[in-house]
Amino acid sequence: MMDEKRLLLDLAARAKDDDSLRKQLQEDPSAAITSYASLVPEPLRSDRWIYRVVVSVLSIVALLVVGSTVGLMLAQNADVKVPDVLISLGSAAVGALAGLLAPSPVGRG
């Protein structure tokens, strides 16, 4: 909801200065708003750093869980019950990585 409001406020500010945009809005508001919205980049699609940071953090969490589990087993001669928190964190991190790294079926055609 907030993004839509910001988009409309930005469109209104640009329409004050741009006569051609104002004319487009008067002639066909729906088409003008749709074309303007398509020009605004989506951060999750255009910013590769967001994706890299998320994958890096999930990878670090998965590796820390594996390292902690191995460390616990070595410290207590493999006769230790792994805490449920470690199992949950590791499973969630690996599942999220699988979801992020799997190819999207939408892009195929």
C-alpha positions in Angstrom: 0.0 0.0 0.0 2.8 2.4 0.9 4.6 1.8 -2.4 1.4 2.6 -4.4 1.0 5.8 -2.5 4.6 6.8 -3.0 4.3 6.0 -6.7 1.2 8.2 -7.1 2.8 11.1 -5.2 5.9 10.8 -7.4 3.7 10.7 -10.5 1.8 13.8 -9.3 5.0 15.7 -8.7 6.3 14.8 -12.1 3.0 15.8 -13.8 3.4 19.3 -12.4 6.6 19.8 -14.3 6.0 17.7 -17.4 3.4 18.9 -19.9 3.4 15.8 -22.0 2.8 13.6 -18.9 0.0 15.8 -17.8 -1.6 15.6 -21.3 -1.3 11.8 -21.2 -3.0 11.7 -17.8 -5.9 13.8 -19.1 -6.3 11.7 -22.2 -6.0 8.2 -20.8 -5.2 8.1 -17.1 -5.1 4.3 -16.8 -2.5 3.9 -19.6 -0.4 6.7 -18.4 -0.3 5.3 -14.8 0.4 1.8 -16.1 3.3 3.0 -18.3 4.7 5.1 -15.5 4.6 2.2 -13.1 6.4 0.0 -15.5 9.3 2.5 -15.6 9.9 2.2 -11.9 12.4 -0.5 -11.1 11.5 -3.3 -8.7 14.4 -3.6 -6.2 14.0 -7.4 -5.8 14.4 -7.8 -9.5 16.9 -5.1 -10.3 19.2 -5.1 -7.3 21.5 -8.1 -7.3 23.1 -7.3 -4.0 19.9 -8.1 -2.1 19.9 -11.6 -3.6 23.6 -12.1 -2.9 23.3 -10.9 0.8 20.4 -13.2 1.4 22.1 -16.3 -0.1 25.3 -15.5 1.8 23.6 -15.2 5.1 21.7 -18.4 4.6 24.8 -20.2 3.6 26.7 -18.9 6.7 23.8 -20.1 8.9 23.8 -23.5 7.3 27.6 -23.8 7.7 27.5 -22.6 11.3 24.9 -25.2 12.1 26.9 -28.0 10.6 30.1 -26.8 12.3 28.3 -26.5 15.7 26.9 -30.0 15.4 30.2 -31.5 14.5 31.8 -29.5 17.3 29.3 -30.8 19.8 29.8 -34.4 18.6 33.6 -34.2 18.8 33.5 -32.5 22.3 31.2 -35.2 23.7 32.5 -38.2 21.8 29.5 -38.4 19.4 27.2 -39.3 22.3 25.2 -36.1 22.2 21.7 -35.1 21.3 21.8 -32.3 18.8 19.6 -29.4 20.1 16.3 -28.9 18.2 17.2 -25.3 17.6 20.2 -26.3 15.5 18.2 -28.8 13.5 15.4 -26.2 12.9 17.9 -23.5 11.9 19.8 -25.8 9.6 16.7 -27.2 7.9 15.2 -23.7 7.4 18.4 -22.3 5.9 18.9 -25.2 3.6 15.3 -25.1 2.5 15.4 -21.4 1.8 18.6 -21.8 -0.2 17.0 -24.6 -2.2 14.1 -22.3 -2.9 16.3 -19.3 -3.9 18.7 -21.3 -6.1 16.2 -23.5 -7.9 15.4 -22.2 -11.4 12.1 -20.5 -11.7 9.5 -22.2 -13.9 7.9 -18.9 -14.7 10.8 -17.8 -16.9 10.6 -20.9 -19.2 8.4 -20.6 -22.2 
